[in-house]
Amino acid sequence: MVANSIYENLNDTNKNLLTHNYQYSCYQGDIINKNMDDWCKENCN
């Protein structure tokens, strides 16, 4: 989750990764750390 004040300072590319959560008055997204995702695929079987 990202506060409104942080969201306002993001560039448009990063803003497009998030959607507004009206229940909590913030922004959220399903953001994946590519390196961590690769590590999990290799080590979490």
Secondary structure, DSSP 8 states (H G I E B T S, - for coil): -B-HHHHHTS-HHHHTT-EEETTTTEEE-----HHHHHHHHHH--
